[in-house]
Amino acid sequence: MLQRVFHPDENQTTVRRELLAGLTTFMTMAYVVVVNPQILAKSGMPWPA
């Protein structure tokens, strides 16, 4: 079904590659949301900001 809808062969990719890319993007953004405020708080920026 995914082959019919998204046509990954035409875009020279695979479903596995696209799932891995999506997971990588999600994990990166989750890391930024958690770690970035901690880094900024240590530099003196107020936590709620």
Helices and strands as residue ranges (DSSP letters): H 2-6, H 15-42
